[in-house]
Amino acid sequence: MSVKVIRRFILFPLFLSISALSLAAQEEYPPIRLQPDDVNVLMSDRAKINGGMKYYAHDGNKSHKRFWVQNWTKPEESFEWTVAAPHDGSYHGDMLIAGPAGLKVEIAGPKNKLIYALQENGWDKVAVPGALELPKGTSRIFVRALEAANLKLKSLELIDAADKTAIDERIKRFRSDTKWMADAGYGLMFQWGGWGYPQHGPQKKWPKMIDDFNVDSFADMCAETGARYVVWSATWMTYFFPAPIKAIDAILPGQTCLRDLIGELADALNKRGMKMILYYHLGRWWAPYGILQSGWAKNGISEEDHQFFVDSFCSITTEVGLRYGKKLAGWLIDDGMIFYPSPFERMGRALKAGNSDRLISYSSYVMPRYTEFQDYFFGEANEKGNYGSGPKGGDGIIAAGPAKGLQGFACFVLDGPDWGIYQPETKIDPPQFSSEQMAAVVKNALERKMALSFNLLMYEDGSVSPASLDMMRFVRKIVRGK
């Protein structure tokens, strides 16, 4: 399955002042053509708004991310889409919605209505009971709340009931076994790359810092902490990729390097009994040398360019996956709001190229999972498992809520002041947890088989805070008993 994303439903142009738009004043959009054997995504910001709802933009105006519609407070308010069905049929629906538990929401078509009660307080991905009957040709679909409340809506997803079993089977076959992650207990995470700085003085020019990095010393340090895996940031603040990847060179010449640091790291970590997960980001949009600043004009931020963006993403991740094969155990894909809606099944195949057992995850920010074609929860700031962990005594799989069905995972800052060092003269903070707090976090994770990923700041030369290493030794004693 690949999501047939209609271009008008993708993303706002980068320099459009989204928050200034009055959705109620927007033109009505052409009918959404429902595709068979697919997830059809009806975005809230492309609905006809009947009421005073407003689009939310995190940064106030200019944004390539796509958020949600909020200020939805009254029963008389509604979202309205015009759809075109290829035949008479029944459609199952999922909603990405936020509101109070117990509140009833209605989806209405020309033939019937579906009513369901929210199960969670806040964001959730809700499988609407029953099926919406739609005739062949165009018709209108409405979503409204049956009670006054403060709600938010990201999207309504529709799947032809005739295709749902086949799609569910493909999801089942796509998912990889997460047992190794559930049993790992914990690992380390490093936001280290071309944006980095030494403890004092100026940074090295790209790719000098990559050429000088001591892989064996780093791997020895990681092994000494008792970690079972390492999350390594291929990109983050910038899009300088520490390996010779031809698919990147074809789009952004000069932002790869001859040394295959990722491959060397994977070999060194695997040799010491640790797996490697690659964190991937498009490069911070406000920073020089991120994709949005460094020449990749066709990057998915506009309606016309989305296909190029997906093709490029798949070519890059396929080449990386085939290059490292079994050495690369997972991907952690940040900023999922840039992708959604996208052909996640196709993208997932690219991410698993060379290793069908490779685990993948997309960040959904505060919202529910964007796709079932992933394996584990992204888990940013989820160290306590408050919004993504399995039950005590379980196998690590989250049983309910926004991340239902995914392996529990957490990545969080151990020291700080941020995830990585991207400014000169940065002083690393002490660990943010006391020993008692850390013991409680670890105990909770072990009981639920949620993998904890401790993010440590690391200077350009590979040095980290001695206090952070001491805390990791404390964790090792709790988990490994030595």
Buried (B, 14 or more C-beta within 10 A) or exposed (E): BBBBBBEEBBBBEBEBEBBEBEBEEBEEBEBBEBBBBBBBBBBBBBBBBBBEBBBBBEEEEBBBBBBBBBBBBBBEBBBBBBBBBEEEBBBBBBBBBBBEEEBBBBBBBEEEEBEBEBEBEBBBBBEBEBBBBBEEEBBEBBBBBEEEBEBBBBBBBBBBBEBBEEBEEBBEEBBBEBEBBBEBBBBBBBBBBBBBBBBEEEBBEBBEBBEEBEBEEBBEBBBEBBBBBBBBBBBBBBBBBBBBBEBBEEBBEEBBBEBBBBBBBBBBBBEBEBBBBBBBBBBBBEBEBBBBBBBBEBBBBBBEBBBBBBBBBBBBBBBBBEBBEEBBBBBBBBBBBBBBBBBBBBBBBBBBBBBEEBBBBBBBBEBBBBBBBBBBBBBBEBBBBEBBBBBEEBBBBBEEBBBBBBBBBBBBBBBBEBBBBBEEEBEBBEBBBEEEEBBEBBEBBBBBBBBBBBBBBBBBBBBBBEBBBEBBEBBBEBBEEE
